[in-house]
Amino acid sequence: MALFRLHITLPDRPGSLGAVASAIGFAGGDIRGLVVVKSEDGKGYDDITVAVPGSDPTDLVQVLSAIGGVEVISVIPVN
């Protein structure tokens, strides 16, 4: 499994982070770390470190981007 740090925005409302976590699991990912960076203008900004099968996070990014209001801002490999 490869590790990636995802910087995302999501709606700042109950259940949004749970939907993201469920989607990560659905895509075969494993959350290894989570930092809530800030909340402003109705959006939450989080950094999530995720282990994904193989070495390509594209499927995970697509699954997360399909969630209403979620945007993947950046994907950074973690060594």
C-alpha positions in Angstrom: 0.0 0.0 0.0 1.1 3.5 -0.8 0.6 6.5 1.5 -0.8 9.8 0.4 -1.7 13.0 2.1 -5.0 14.4 0.8 -5.9 18.1 1.3 -9.7 18.3 1.0 -12.5 20.7 1.5 -15.9 19.4 2.6 -19.2 20.9 3.8 -19.0 22.0 7.4 -22.0 20.1 8.6 -22.7 16.9 10.6 -22.0 13.7 8.7 -19.7 15.2 6.1 -16.5 13.7 7.5 -18.2 10.4 8.1 -19.2 10.3 4.4 -15.6 11.0 3.4 -14.3 8.2 5.8 -16.9 5.7 4.4 -15.9 6.6 0.8 -12.2 6.0 1.6 -13.0 2.6 3.0 -15.2 1.8 0.0 -12.3 2.6 -2.3 -10.1 0.2 -0.3 -8.2 2.9 1.5 -7.1 3.0 5.2 -7.0 6.3 7.1 -3.7 6.6 8.9 -4.0 10.2 10.1 -6.5 13.2 10.1 -5.9 16.8 10.8 -8.8 19.3 10.8 -7.0 22.4 9.5 -9.7 25.0 9.7 -13.4 25.8 9.1 -14.5 28.9 7.4 -17.3 30.1 5.1 -19.3 26.8 5.6 -16.4 24.6 4.5 -14.0 22.4 6.5 -10.4 22.0 5.4 -8.8 18.7 6.3 -5.5 16.8 5.7 -6.1 13.1 5.6 -3.2 10.6 5.3 -4.5 7.5 3.5 -2.9 4.2 2.6 -4.3 3.0 -0.8 -3.9 -0.3 -2.5 -1.2 -0.2 -5.2 0.5 3.1 -5.9 -2.1 5.2 -7.7 -4.6 7.2 -5.8 -6.7 8.1 -8.8 -9.7 5.9 -7.9 -9.8 7.3 -4.4 -9.7 10.8 -5.7 -12.6 10.1 -8.1 -14.7 8.5 -5.3 -14.1 11.5 -3.0 -14.8 14.0 -5.8 -18.2 12.3 -6.4 -19.4 13.3 -2.9 -21.4 16.5 -3.1 -19.4 19.4 -1.8 -16.1 17.6 -1.4 -13.1 18.8 -3.3 -9.7 17.2 -3.4 -7.3 20.2 -3.5 -4.0 18.2 -3.5 -2.6 14.7 -3.3 1.0 14.4 -1.9 2.9 11.1 -1.7 4.2 10.4 1.8 7.5 8.5 2.1 
